[in-house]
Every structure is written in C-alpha cells, then in structure tokens.
C-alpha cells in the first residue's frame, strides 16, 4: 500500500509545482461520464505552493515528520488550498505506520470540500477506499469505492474484487456475488481470488449446487492449481455425487496433485464407495508404505478392510495382525484368524485365534468354532472336540456346535482316536 500512497503523493506535489500537458491530459481522463466536460484546473496559491514545495523537498530526503510540520503550519482560507494541503497531509500520514485513521481524517476533509481538481478528487476517493480496506473499515471501504465509481463513471475489476472482499469480511455473503461477477467480467486475466470469494459466498450460504458449479469453473480455468482439484472432489462428496468425486480425485492423483493423507484417504474411500476395493487397497497400501499415510493401527485396519473387501484374504490377514499387535484388539486377531482359516493357513489361524481369546475377545463362541474347524481340517480331533464343547456353551453358536459334535466323534472313531 505505501508504494501506492507515495505514487499518489508525487502526483499531488507535481500538480502544485507545474502544469504540464500530460497532467492536463490525465485530468481529462479521470472522468468518463457521458457528456462530461473538464472544468478549469486549479493550482495552489503562490504562498501555499511555496510551502508545499518545501514540504515535498523534505519528503524527498525521507524527512516525513519535517514535511508534515511544514504542512501543518499552512493556514489558508482558500478552499482549494485547504483541500489540497489536507490531501498532501493525508498522503504523507498514509505512508506512516499506525497513522491510518489520522490519514483518513485529512483525506476525508479534502474530498468533502469538493474543491479538488477532478483527477485529484478521483484519486483521493480511491485512496480513501483502499486505506479503509487496510484499516479494516470494510463498510466505509465499500461506500468509498462506490463513490469513486459514481464520480468517475469508471468500472474496475480490482475495485469490484475489493468490494467483494469487504462484503465477505462483514459477512454480507449474498451481496458479494454482484461485484465479484463484475470483477470477473472486467478482468483481462482470470483472477483466482474472485472465484474463491464467489465460491465462499455460496458455500457459506449452503448453496452447494452453485458451490460445485464455481468449483468446476475453477478447475477449467486454473487446471494447474492442485488445490482446485481436491476442493472440487470434496464438494462432489458433499453433494453425494461419488462418481464425479472419484473421477476428479483419480485425475488429481494421476497428476501428482494429492499430497496430503486426507486427500489420498478420500480417493480410497471413493474407490470403496464405487465398489472398486482392489484399487482402494493398492492406493492405500502404496501411500502407507511411502509414509504419506501414518502407519498406525487405524491406517492398518483400514488397509486390512480394503484387502478384505477385495477378497485378498492373506494380505487382509497380514494387516489385521499388524494392527492387532499395535493396540491388542482381540477382534482384529479374530478377523485375522478367520481369514487365515479361509485361506487354509490352519496353523497360523489357530495362533491368531488364540491371541484373540487371550486378549479377552467377547465373541468367544465363534472363535472356538473357528478353532474347531482349523483343528478338524488338520486331523487334530481331540483339540477340535475340546473347542466344539466350548462353543456349545455360547448361545450364539451352541446349535452349530451340536451339529458338529457327532461328526467329530465319528471321524475320531474311524481313526481310532479316543476323545
């Protein structure tokens, strides 16, 4: 901001010292209202002009306080001299930190007098608006930007964007859309901030359909901005359009745009939701191994679930077991054992199922039934019989256990084994 203020200051002083053809031309260009005719150009009186020149010389030597002291001493009854001096003081104060409110006071007096030349009046109105933004006086900023447009009949993309920002800061979300649309229409080059504010307006009002539309537009206009892709993907999830959400996240992943664990997890979740568990498992596993997703019990359990859904029982069992070791969860040991049993890894299944019992599993009847099967299929009928008797004690498995009991006895008898 300070650089902008200093530029305006130079212009103000230049007007005091000389009138060139370029200045007159700029004076004419300040107003574009239909039928506008430039009035006579005012310059400071000789007495005031000399003091202004002296202040400017001090300013050029970075003696801002000395320059201000000179300007404060100017006492004039001439309306233009007073407005011009107040404008100069305001410009100088604006270059000093923590002097914003005082700068606004002087600048406000200079424009309220309506005595400045049109170029000066227009520039000061714009400066006041910008300074109000800097001072977080957002309602005043909007008012002054509108005054600048009314006075000059000009429309400016940056001004409309700033108005949209000010309205956002005051939570006037619905009112943001009009100036933001005008900013977008006027800008030669798309400004991502205008689109971001527009999206925020709709999202803040829970207008999710419109939010998605803006997010889609942002991906088309700014395809190299990785945040736009993930943002759009999450918005698709919000409106439960999981197919578009998956295609968006998948394209982002293939372009290397998913750099956060939450983003990769969203992709794997969408694979699962769209019934593509194998890809969910592959992507999740890759990012656990790379370290992007922290290798903790929760991540390993999710990975095990993905491989389980993909019907890769051995991989699922492996990760259930790893997760169980981290948190001693008996249910994870049970899942591991059950999958190893399905994969006919009976010895490993028995070890996992025993750990489930040792850790205090609740579903003991089902675990004993599984251990019974593992022992039965390896010809260990005495152990199978022991577990079927335990399973009979559980109401949820007693019926199944009773049907297995005579079968075990018969197999043991045929092989001459006494139970």
Residue pairs with C-beta under 8 A, 6 or more apart in sequence:
1 94
1 130
1 131
1 134
2 94
2 95
4 127
4 130
5 91
5 94
5 95
5 127
5 131
6 91
6 95
8 91
8 123
8 124
8 127
9 59
9 88
9 91
9 92
9 95
11 119
11 123
12 84
12 87
12 88
12 91
12 120
13 52
13 53
13 56
13 59
13 88
14 23
15 23
15 43
15 84
15 117
15 119
15 120
16 43
16 44
16 48
16 49
16 52
16 53
16 56
16 84
16 88
17 49
17 52
17 53
17 56
19 41
19 43
23 119
24 41
26 119
27 38
27 41
27 117
27 118
27 119
28 38
29 119
30 118
30 119
30 121
30 122
30 123
30 152
31 38
31 118
31 122
31 151
31 152
31 153
32 152
32 153
32 154
33 152
33 153
34 153
36 153
38 118
39 118
41 117
42 80
42 84
42 115
42 116
42 117
43 49
44 52
44 80
44 81
44 84
44 85
45 76
45 78
45 81
47 76
48 74
48 76
48 78
48 81
48 84
48 85
51 70
51 71
51 73
51 74
52 71
52 74
52 84
52 85
52 88
54 70
55 67
55 68
55 70
55 71
55 88
55 92
56 67
58 64
58 66
58 67
58 70
59 67
59 92
64 92
64 95
64 96
67 92
68 89
68 92
68 93
71 85
71 88
71 89
71 92
72 89
74 81
74 85
76 82
76 85
79 113
79 115
80 115
80 116
82 109
82 113
82 115
83 109
83 110
83 111
83 113
83 115
83 116
84 110
84 115
84 116
84 120
86 106
86 107
86 109
86 110
86 113
87 106
87 107
87 110
87 111
87 116
87 120
87 124
89 106
90 103
90 104
90 105
90 106
90 107
90 110
90 124
90 127
91 103
91 107
91 127
93 99
93 100
93 102
93 103
93 106
94 100
94 103
94 107
94 127
94 131
96 103
100 131
100 134
100 135
101 135
103 131
104 128
104 131
104 132
104 135
104 137
107 124
107 127
107 128
107 131
108 128
110 116
110 124
111 121
111 124
111 125
111 128
114 121
116 124
121 151
122 148
122 151
122 152
125 144
125 147
125 148
125 151
126 144
126 145
126 148
126 159
128 144
129 141
129 144
129 145
129 147
129 148
129 159
129 162
130 141
130 162
132 138
132 140
132 141
132 144
133 141
133 162
133 165
133 166
136 169
138 166
138 167
138 169
138 170
139 166
139 170
141 162
141 163
141 166
142 163
142 166
142 167
145 159
145 162
145 163
145 166
146 163
148 154
148 159
149 155
149 156
149 159
155 182
155 186
156 186
157 182
157 183
157 184
157 186
157 187
157 188
157 191
157 194
158 183
159 183
160 179
160 180
160 182
160 183
160 186
161 179
161 180
161 183
161 191
161 193
161 194
161 197
163 179
164 176
164 179
164 180
164 183
164 194
164 197
164 198
165 193
165 197
167 173
167 175
167 176
167 179
168 176
168 197
168 200
168 201
171 204
173 200
173 201
173 204
173 205
174 201
174 205
176 197
176 198
176 201
177 198
177 201
180 194
180 197
180 198
180 201
181 198
183 191
183 194
184 190
184 191
184 194
184 195
184 198
187 194
190 221
190 222
192 218
192 222
192 225
195 214
195 217
195 218
195 221
195 222
196 218
198 214
199 211
199 214
199 215
199 218
202 208
202 210
202 211
202 214
203 211
208 235
208 238
208 239
209 239
211 235
212 232
212 235
212 236
212 239
212 241
215 228
215 231
215 232
215 235
216 232
218 225
218 228
218 231
218 232
219 228
219 229
219 232
219 248
222 228
226 252
226 255
226 257
226 259
229 248
229 249
229 251
229 252
229 255
229 257
230 249
230 252
230 257
230 258
230 260
230 263
230 266
232 248
233 245
233 248
233 249
233 252
233 263
233 266
233 267
233 270
234 245
234 266
236 242
236 244
236 245
236 248
237 245
237 266
237 270
242 270
242 273
242 274
243 274
245 266
245 270
246 267
246 270
246 271
246 273
246 274
249 258
249 263
249 266
249 267
249 270
250 267
252 258
252 263
253 264
253 267
253 283
258 264
258 267
259 292
260 292
261 287
261 292
261 293
261 294
264 283
264 284
264 287
264 292
264 293
265 284
265 293
265 302
267 283
268 280
268 281
268 283
268 284
268 302
268 306
269 280
271 277
271 279
271 280
271 283
272 280
272 306
272 309
277 306
277 307
277 309
277 310
278 310
278 312
280 306
280 309
280 310
281 303
281 306
281 307
281 309
281 310
281 312
281 315
284 293
284 299
284 302
284 303
284 306
285 303
285 306
285 307
287 293
288 295
288 299
288 300
288 303
293 299
296 326
297 323
297 326
297 327
297 329
298 323
300 319
300 320
300 322
300 323
300 326
301 319
301 320
301 323
301 332
303 319
304 315
304 316
304 317
304 318
304 319
304 320
304 323
304 332
304 335
305 316
307 313
307 315
307 316
307 319
308 316
308 320
308 335
308 339
310 316
313 339
313 340
313 342
313 343
314 339
314 340
314 343
314 345
316 335
316 339
317 335
317 336
317 339
317 340
317 343
317 345
317 348
317 352
320 332
320 333
320 335
320 336
320 339
321 332
321 333
321 336
321 352
323 329
323 332
324 330
324 332
324 333
324 336
324 352
324 355
328 359
329 359
330 355
330 356
330 357
330 358
330 359
330 360
330 361
330 362
331 356
331 361
331 362
331 363
333 352
333 353
333 355
333 356
333 359
333 361
334 352
334 353
334 356
334 361
334 363
334 366
334 367
334 370
336 352
337 349
337 350
337 351
337 352
337 353
337 355
337 356
337 367
337 370
337 371
338 349
338 353
338 370
340 346
340 348
340 349
340 352
341 349
341 353
341 370
341 373
341 374
344 377
346 374
346 375
346 377
346 378
347 374
347 378
349 370
349 371
349 374
350 371
350 374
350 375
353 367
353 370
353 371
353 374
354 371
356 367
357 364
357 367
361 367
363 396
364 390
364 394
365 390
365 391
365 393
365 394
365 395
365 396
365 397
365 398
365 401
366 394
366 396
366 397
368 387
368 388
368 390
368 391
368 394
368 397
368 401
369 387
369 388
369 391
369 397
369 400
369 401
369 404
371 383
371 387
372 384
372 385
372 387
372 388
372 391
372 401
372 404
372 408
373 384
375 381
375 383
375 384
375 387
376 384
376 404
376 408
376 411
379 415
381 408
381 411
381 412
381 415
381 417
381 419
382 412
382 417
382 419
384 408
385 405
385 408
385 409
385 412
385 419
388 401
388 404
388 405
388 408
389 401
389 405
391 397
391 398
391 400
391 401
391 404
392 398
392 401
392 402
392 405
394 401
408 419
409 419
412 418
412 419
